[in-house]
């Protein structure tokens, strides 16, 4: 939750994706200190950043996203949907099978990946 709030606060300064990428690079060592370090690394205006982290609109957006995810059947990340169906087998073969199945419904076929 803290990482999501921080990333959305960074968005107000045009730094969402830069912040996002560093969060994911450091996913296994996220802490309040690490999130603050990332904010400094991307060059955020700290006063504006701290103000935005308290913005109720950010909290509301996160709550809506969580509710939407729960309603769609998301139980964790990453969760992948192909044409509205949750993909359980996230291997290359699983992706290919799910895509082929959806294309078959449309009467099309996918190119097979090179071995």
C-alpha positions in Angstrom: 0.0 0.0 0.0 2.8 2.4 0.9 4.6 1.7 -2.4 1.4 2.3 -4.4 0.7 5.6 -2.6 4.3 6.7 -3.2 4.2 5.8 -6.9 1.0 7.7 -7.4 2.4 10.7 -5.5 5.4 10.5 -7.8 3.0 10.6 -10.8 2.0 14.2 -9.9 5.6 15.1 -10.8 5.7 13.1 -14.0 7.9 10.4 -12.4 5.5 7.5 -12.1 7.2 5.1 -14.4 10.7 5.9 -13.2 9.5 5.4 -9.6 7.6 2.2 -10.6 10.6 0.6 -12.2 12.8 1.2 -9.2 10.1 -0.2 -6.9 10.0 -3.4 -8.9 13.8 -3.6 -9.1 13.8 -3.4 -5.3 10.6 -5.4 -4.6 12.4 -7.8 -2.2 13.8 -5.1 0.0 11.0 -2.5 0.1 10.7 -0.6 3.4 9.8 3.0 4.3 13.5 3.9 4.0 13.9 2.3 0.6 10.7 4.0 -0.7 12.1 7.3 0.5 15.4 6.6 -1.1 13.7 5.9 -4.4 11.9 9.2 -4.1 15.2 11.0 -3.7 16.8 9.0 -6.5 14.2 10.0 -9.1 14.6 13.6 -8.0 11.1 14.3 -6.5 10.4 17.6 -4.9 10.1 16.2 -1.4 7.6 18.8 -0.1 5.2 18.2 -3.0 5.8 14.4 -2.7 4.9 14.3 1.0 1.8 16.5 0.4 0.6 14.2 -2.4 1.1 11.1 -0.3 -1.6 12.4 2.0 -4.1 13.3 -0.9 -7.4 11.5 -0.3 -7.8 11.1 -4.0 -4.8 8.8 -4.1 -6.2 6.6 -1.3 -9.5 6.4 -3.2 -7.9 5.4 -6.4 -6.0 2.6 -4.7 -9.2 1.4 -2.9 -11.1 1.4 -6.2 -8.3 -0.6 -7.9 -8.2 -3.1 -5.2 -12.0 -3.6 -5.3 -11.9 -3.9 -9.1 -9.1 -6.5 -8.8 -11.0 -8.5 -6.3 -14.2 -8.4 -8.4 -12.2 -9.7 -11.4 -10.7 -12.5 -9.4 -7.2 -11.1 -8.9 -5.6 -12.8 -5.9 -2.0 -11.5 -6.4 0.4 -10.1 -8.8 1.1 -10.8 -11.5 -2.3 -11.9 -12.7 -2.9 -12.1 -16.4 -6.1 -12.1 -18.3 -6.5 -13.1 -21.9 -9.8 -11.9 -23.5 -11.3 -11.7 -20.0 -10.2 -15.1 -18.8 -7.7 -15.5 -16.0 -4.6 -17.3 -17.2 -3.5 -19.9 -14.7 -0.5 -21.4 -16.6 1.8 -18.4 -17.1 4.5 -20.4 -18.9 5.2 -19.6 -22.6 3.1 -22.7 -23.5 0.3 -21.6 -21.3 0.2 -18.2 -23.0 0.3 -19.8 -26.4 -2.5 -22.3 -25.6 -4.8 -19.6 -24.2 -4.2 -17.3 -27.2 -4.6 -20.1 -29.7 -7.9 -21.0 -28.0 -9.2 -17.5 -28.2 -8.0 -17.1 -31.8 -9.7 -20.4 -32.7 -13.0 -19.0 -31.5 -12.5 -16.2 -34.1 -11.4 -18.7 -36.8 -7.8 -17.5 -36.8 -4.5 -19.1 -35.9 -1.4 -17.7 -34.3 2.1 -18.1 -35.6 4.0 -20.7 -33.7 7.1 -19.4 -31.9 10.5 -20.6 -33.1 12.0 -23.5 -31.1 
